[in-house]
């Protein structure tokens, strides 16, 4: 099974949203089936077969997540990030400001779903291959 160190090595290659599809391909090849990334502190739970989980601990001081999601503003910021115009920390801060609590990645469906604090899905995107 995969390790936190392998995940970190793959993630270290991501400089902007433009690098995300290659990252997904690499961690899928390691055996990751899905994961949840939490905006508040950056911890991520990576899951594999047979209930295997590798937990990446918090990466930064906690951020306050806006109680009310601003879906359209988030979508505009996401496009900029995917075009490589922002780095990851800028993206995370933008998520917090616009009320994104977490996102989940499904390797089988190749989707990324963004959630607000109430557990509502605000956006589901297909991950380019």
N, C-alpha and C positions, 0 to 999 in steps of 0.2 A: 504494500500500500504506500501511498504518498506520505511525505512528511511536511511539516511546516517549513523546513529549510528549502525543500524543493519548490514549494509554493512561493516563498519569498524570492528565490532565484528567478523564477518565471516573472513575478511581478516587478522585479527590479528593471526589467526591460521595457516596462510601460512608462512612457514619458508624457503621453497625452491620450485622449480618447481614440485617436487614430490608430494606436497600437493595441487597442483592446481585442479585436478579433484574433490576432496572433496569440495573445495571452490565453484566451479561452481555448483555442486549439491545443496549446501546449499543456494546460492543466487537465484538459479532457484526456489527453494521451497518458497522463500520470494516473488516471483512474478516478478523477473527481466526477461525481454524477450531478451535483448541484451545490450551491452555497448561498449563504445569507450574509450580506455586508451591512453593518450598522453604522449609520452616519454619526451618531452622538459621540462615539469614542473610537471608531475605526476597527472594532473587533470583527472578525469574520469567522464563521463556522463553515468549514469545507466538509462535504459528505461524500462517501464512497459506498461501495457495496458492503453488504453484511453489517449495516449500521455503524460502519467506521466513520469517525469524525476526527478531524484535525482542527484545533482551535488556535487561531492567530489572536493573541491578546490585543488589548487596546493599544492604539498607536499614538494618541495625542490626548491632551486635556479635553474633558467633555465639552461639547458644543450644545447650546440650547437649540432645540428643534422648534420651529414656529408651530403654534397650535393649529393654525389654519393654513392648509396647503394652497399654494398659488400655482396651479397646474400649468397655465399658459406661460407664465414667466419661467417656470422650471424647464418646460420644453424648449424655450428659446435658448436658455443657458446650456442645456444639454447638447443642442445642435452645435453651439460654439465649441464646446468641449470635444465633441466628436470630430470636429474639423481641425483639432489640434491647436486651438486658440487659447486654451487654458491648461494649467497643470492640474494634477490630481487634488492637491490641497485646496486650490481655488474652487474646483468642482465640488468638493465636500462642503466647503463653507456655503456655497451657493445652494446646495441641497438643504442644508439646515435652515437657511433664511427662507426658502420657499416651502418648508414643511415636509420634506422627504425624510422619513424615519429610517428606511432601509430599502435595499433592492435585493432581489433573488435572481439567481442565474440557474437555468435548467439546461444542462448539457444535451439531454435527449431532444428537447424541443428547440434548442438554440434560441432561447428567449431570455430577456431581461425585464423583470417586472418591478416597478417602483411603487412603494407604499407610503401612505401617510400614517400618522400616529394612531388613527382609528382602525388601521388594517385594511383600508380601502386601496384597491389598485388604481393608481392614477394613470399609469401608462405601461403598456407591454410592447416591447420592441423585439424584432427579430435581429439576431446577431449575424452580421455578414460573415460569409465563409471565405 
